[in-house]
């Protein structure tokens, strides 16, 4: 049985070749693109299970590619792992805010990238068939883990994968206070490095999208966040 199909968008051909070699060695089906424009074209023409996206691309840069993918209903479910040489918080936060699932900073070990890819694909596969998980009903807010669906007053709310995981984690334990580190650890795993600012971005996005129900996500100064019981 063939493994997942992965699209690697990377303008440095030696890095592209290295990533391609290591992913293919693990059994993944790999396609490459050396520009944002080419990557978007391939993503629209062929089915992929994950995209490895360099942020520092000439022309159409990685953030623009990420935005285009997440704004396309047919492509939005595809998980994205960003790679960046800059390691700047602003780039990471923007990418995560757009819906990217993870990131690695160059130079990186192929083993680290492989571990992140496996973790993201595993989280995705585990999230899809979770129909047996209990549906959470909290006033006007309904969270359906099996369908990755959120309703407010009976109306669906479009959340990114990460926003959904954060909301489900907090709402399933109303009244409990969690630090940013605990939230990241629960949502992405303890091998994931992220800034406090990136967690705050997810919370801001959730509050905005949930409308009045967003007030249930409370900031506990000096500690973290909780979902109001």
C-alpha positions as CSV (number, residue, x, y, z in Angstrom):
1,X,0.0,0.0,0.0
2,X,1.5,3.3,-1.1
3,X,2.2,6.0,1.5
4,X,0.9,9.6,1.4
5,X,1.7,12.0,-1.4
6,X,3.7,15.0,-0.3
7,X,4.4,18.2,-2.3
8,X,7.7,20.0,-1.5
9,X,7.8,23.7,-2.5
10,X,11.5,24.8,-2.2
11,X,13.5,27.1,-4.6
12,X,16.9,25.8,-3.4
13,X,17.4,22.7,-5.6
14,X,20.0,21.1,-3.3
15,X,17.6,21.3,-0.4
16,X,14.7,20.1,-2.5
17,X,16.7,17.1,-3.6
18,X,17.7,16.3,0.0
19,X,14.1,16.5,1.2
20,X,12.9,14.5,-1.8
21,X,15.5,11.7,-1.2
22,X,14.7,11.3,2.5
23,X,11.0,11.3,2.0
24,X,11.1,8.9,-0.8
25,X,13.4,6.6,1.2
26,X,10.6,6.5,3.9
27,X,8.1,5.4,1.2
28,X,6.3,8.7,0.6
29,X,5.3,9.7,-2.9
30,X,7.1,13.0,-3.4
31,X,6.6,15.9,-5.9
32,X,8.7,19.0,-6.1
33,X,8.2,22.6,-7.2
34,X,10.8,25.3,-7.2
35,X,8.5,28.3,-7.1
36,X,5.3,29.3,-5.4
37,X,3.5,29.6,-8.7
38,X,4.5,26.1,-9.7
39,X,3.6,24.7,-6.3
40,X,0.1,26.2,-6.4
41,X,-0.4,24.9,-9.9
42,X,0.6,21.3,-8.9
43,X,-1.6,21.5,-5.8
44,X,-4.6,22.4,-7.9
45,X,-3.9,19.7,-10.4
46,X,-2.9,16.7,-8.3
47,X,-4.0,15.3,-4.9
48,X,-1.6,15.7,-2.0
49,X,-1.8,14.7,1.6
50,X,0.7,17.3,2.9
51,X,2.7,20.3,1.7
52,X,6.2,21.2,2.9
53,X,6.5,24.9,2.1
54,X,9.5,27.2,2.1
55,X,8.5,30.7,3.2
56,X,11.4,32.5,1.4
57,X,10.4,31.9,-2.2
58,X,11.1,34.3,-5.0
59,X,8.1,35.9,-6.7
60,X,5.0,34.4,-4.9
61,X,6.4,33.9,-1.4
62,X,5.5,31.1,1.0
63,X,3.0,33.1,3.0
64,X,1.1,34.0,-0.1
65,X,1.1,30.4,-1.1
66,X,-0.1,29.4,2.3
67,X,-2.9,32.0,2.1
68,X,-3.9,30.8,-1.4
69,X,-4.1,27.2,-0.3
70,X,-6.1,27.9,2.9
71,X,-8.5,30.2,1.0
72,X,-9.3,27.4,-1.5
73,X,-12.0,25.2,0.0
74,X,-10.7,22.2,-2.0
75,X,-7.2,22.6,-0.8
76,X,-7.7,24.1,2.7
77,X,-7.7,20.6,4.5
78,X,-4.2,19.8,3.3
79,X,-1.8,20.2,6.2
80,X,1.2,22.5,5.7
81,X,4.6,22.4,7.3
82,X,6.6,25.6,6.8
83,X,10.3,25.8,6.5
84,X,12.1,29.1,7.1
85,X,15.7,30.3,7.2
86,X,14.8,33.4,9.1
87,X,13.4,31.9,12.2
88,X,11.6,35.2,12.9
89,X,8.6,35.1,15.1
90,X,6.5,37.3,12.8
91,X,6.8,34.8,9.9
92,X,5.9,31.8,12.1
93,X,2.9,33.6,13.7
94,X,1.6,34.7,10.3
95,X,1.9,31.2,8.9
96,X,0.2,29.6,11.9
97,X,-2.5,32.3,11.9
98,X,-3.2,31.4,8.2
99,X,-3.7,27.8,9.2
100,X,-0.3,26.1,8.8
101,X,0.2,23.1,11.0
102,X,3.9,23.2,12.0
103,X,7.2,24.7,11.1
104,X,10.9,23.9,11.1
105,X,13.8,26.4,11.0
106,X,16.7,26.0,8.6
107,X,19.2,24.4,8.8
108,X,17.2,21.3,9.9
109,X,18.0,17.6,10.2
110,X,16.0,15.5,7.7
111,X,15.1,13.3,10.7
112,X,13.5,16.3,12.4
113,X,11.4,17.1,9.3
114,X,10.4,13.5,8.9
115,X,9.3,13.4,12.6
116,X,7.2,16.5,12.1
117,X,5.6,15.1,8.9
118,X,4.7,11.9,10.6
119,X,3.3,13.7,13.6
120,X,1.1,16.0,11.5
121,X,-0.2,13.1,9.3
122,X,-0.9,11.1,12.4
123,X,-2.8,13.9,14.1
124,X,-4.8,14.3,10.9
125,X,-5.7,10.7,10.6
126,X,-6.6,10.4,14.3
127,X,-8.8,13.5,14.0
128,X,-10.9,12.3,11.1
129,X,-12.5,9.1,12.4
130,X,-13.2,10.3,15.9
131,X,-17.0,9.9,15.6
132,X,-17.0,8.0,18.9
133,X,-15.8,11.0,20.8
134,X,-18.4,12.8,22.8
135,X,-20.1,15.9,21.3
136,X,-19.6,18.9,23.5
137,X,-22.6,21.1,24.1
138,X,-21.9,24.3,26.0
139,X,-24.8,26.7,25.7
140,X,-25.0,28.0,22.1
141,X,-21.6,26.3,21.3
142,X,-21.6,22.7,19.9
143,X,-18.3,21.0,19.2
144,X,-18.3,17.7,17.2
145,X,-14.9,16.1,17.3
146,X,-15.7,13.4,14.8
147,X,-16.6,15.9,12.1
148,X,-14.1,18.6,13.2
149,X,-17.3,20.8,13.3
150,X,-18.2,23.8,15.5
151,X,-21.6,25.3,15.6
152,X,-22.6,28.6,17.3
153,X,-26.4,29.0,17.6
154,X,-26.8,26.3,15.0
155,X,-24.6,28.0,12.5
156,X,-21.3,26.4,11.4
157,X,-18.0,28.3,12.2
158,X,-15.0,27.8,10.0
159,X,-11.9,27.1,12.1
160,X,-8.4,26.1,11.2
161,X,-7.2,22.7,12.3
162,X,-5.1,24.2,15.1
163,X,-7.9,26.5,16.3
164,X,-10.3,23.5,16.5
165,X,-7.7,21.5,18.5
166,X,-7.2,24.4,21.0
167,X,-10.9,25.0,21.4
168,X,-11.7,21.3,21.9
169,X,-8.9,21.0,24.4
170,X,-10.0,23.9,26.5
171,X,-13.8,23.3,26.2
172,X,-13.5,19.6,27.2
173,X,-12.1,20.7,30.5
174,X,-14.2,23.8,31.5
175,X,-12.9,25.7,34.5
176,X,-9.3,24.3,34.3
177,X,-6.5,26.8,33.7
178,X,-3.8,25.8,31.3
179,X,-0.5,27.5,30.5
180,X,0.5,28.2,26.9
181,X,3.0,25.4,27.1
182,X,0.3,22.9,28.2
183,X,-1.9,24.0,25.4
184,X,0.9,23.5,22.8
185,X,1.9,20.2,24.3
186,X,-1.7,18.9,24.1
187,X,-2.4,20.2,20.6
188,X,0.9,19.6,18.8
189,X,3.0,17.4,21.1
190,X,5.9,18.1,23.4
191,X,8.5,18.1,20.6
192,X,6.9,21.3,19.1
193,X,8.6,24.6,19.7
194,X,6.4,27.7,19.5
195,X,6.3,31.1,21.0
196,X,3.7,32.5,23.5
197,X,2.7,34.9,20.8
198,X,1.7,32.1,18.5
199,X,-0.6,30.6,21.1
200,X,-2.1,34.1,21.7
201,X,-2.8,34.4,18.0
202,X,-4.9,31.2,18.0
203,X,-6.9,32.5,21.0
204,X,-7.5,35.9,19.4
205,X,-8.7,34.1,16.2
206,X,-11.0,31.8,18.2
207,X,-12.6,34.7,20.1
208,X,-13.3,36.6,16.9
209,X,-14.8,33.7,15.0
210,X,-16.9,32.5,17.9
211,X,-18.6,35.9,18.5
212,X,-20.3,36.1,21.9
213,X,-19.3,32.5,22.7
214,X,-15.7,33.6,22.4
215,X,-16.0,35.4,25.8
216,X,-16.0,31.9,27.4
217,X,-12.3,31.7,26.7
218,X,-10.8,33.6,29.6
219,X,-7.3,34.9,30.0
220,X,-5.9,34.1,33.5
221,X,-3.2,36.8,33.9
222,X,0.2,35.4,34.5
223,X,-0.9,31.8,33.9
224,X,-2.7,31.1,30.6
225,X,-6.2,30.4,29.5
226,X,-9.3,28.6,30.6
227,X,-12.8,27.9,29.2
228,X,-15.3,29.4,31.6
229,X,-17.3,26.7,33.4
